[in-house]
């Protein structure tokens, strides 16, 4: 008996509907891949903000597209920082234009980011502290770096305050600051500040109270290059070559004639100088020695007297200083802009000076007229001799030959430009005291922090080298909301009472509406 062959199995039928669904899924996946590839190659970002906050200017676009090597940008802004979102969103726009910018986000308040923050702190010598609210803060919030070159940006570089009182507004400047930082990192050397040595000046490498190490660290944070220059070296025929500013900081000995001649030549050729020199002790009839820079400063109309100022106005004298250490009043000028009371600055930091000499105006043909910066009270006087001062136990009596107050302790002067392309003419700021260069000025509390601000502003004014950066200004925006005790009570009432009550009423209304519609539906169903 033979077995009949098994009937062939029926072929499975393909459901057309399921096949269409599968084909649709495959097509959607392919389309998604293609769109992602196109998006990666042709990335475009839309700025829908009213003021086009994140639309890059042609100057920035040119800078980014001309990048020939990679840059690193560290952003150290926590989640509660007002600038966090604007800076990060702007950097996203930068990265959309070039692949040569690598952004590193570090949240100082996150424990997971602490190793990265410590690495950046050590690498760039960034100061880290805590605010009164307990947040971790850094003195640089953005660092742009290329190799061993870097540029610091602080919060104040990112905006400009406009207005005051209840209508305080800010003008965003994030793009200007970041693009300028990129250009500076890609450009030439940092602005060089040359500190003279050879006359008993404090040393830049000395980080103690007696040195200039604190100031040097601060200047490096402000993107200056501080170097020492020995002007007493016989081979130093052009000691200030390449220097944006020559700085004479608290010398204890005089300058020679050839040193003064070299400084004069440097200044008249377009240089700038900051001179901070108090009386110089010497074994002379009046107990003092001339600084020796009269010839260099004469074209600027400034001269230094060999005397010692005593302030006897009780409102200005620092207790137990016998009148040698005192508060001094600043006069309006670009150098003192943050130290003079205005409608916007009600309580500016006070300037404290110590062991100061007076300044005078000198007449030389073609000399520039100087401006007074710091002036004593009318009660002050300057003794013309300090011989035997070691035996003084109190303020000496004023003698007929002593100069009467008010006395000028600081002046600024600027000569005409030496060429049409020069950003400004030769400038000098002269102080009759070296005490403003002491490290303690940067550790003094805010109310008497004026000497530190004075030095910083003076260096900024002297070294000003504006670079044309054609980035349009952004419109001002509100800086914040002023909350008073009354408005705080209103907010508490809205949050704790009115908002829950409104939500409750809305819920009750929705509940009543649903009940009514269900009732109508049941009635219609019963009728049917």
PEFENHU-V707553 format. One record per helix or strand of 3 or more residues. SS is the DSSP state (H for helix, E for strand). FROM is the first residue (numbers start at 0). TO is the last residue. If there is no record, write none. Layout:
ss=SS from=FROM to=TO
ss=SS from=FROM to=TO
//
This chain:
ss=H from=15 to=40
ss=H from=57 to=64
ss=E from=70 to=74
ss=H from=83 to=96
ss=E from=100 to=104
ss=H from=110 to=123
ss=E from=127 to=129
ss=E from=135 to=137
ss=E from=141 to=145
ss=E from=148 to=152
ss=H from=154 to=157
ss=E from=158 to=161
ss=H from=164 to=166
ss=E from=168 to=171
ss=H from=173 to=185
ss=E from=190 to=196
ss=H from=212 to=220
ss=E from=223 to=229
ss=E from=244 to=248
ss=H from=256 to=267
ss=E from=271 to=275
ss=H from=293 to=299
ss=E from=301 to=303
ss=E from=307 to=309
ss=E from=324 to=329
ss=E from=350 to=353
ss=E from=358 to=360
ss=E from=370 to=374
ss=E from=380 to=382
ss=H from=388 to=390
ss=E from=407 to=413
ss=E from=426 to=430
ss=H from=434 to=436
ss=H from=438 to=441
ss=H from=445 to=447
ss=H from=449 to=461
ss=E from=475 to=477
ss=H from=484 to=526
//
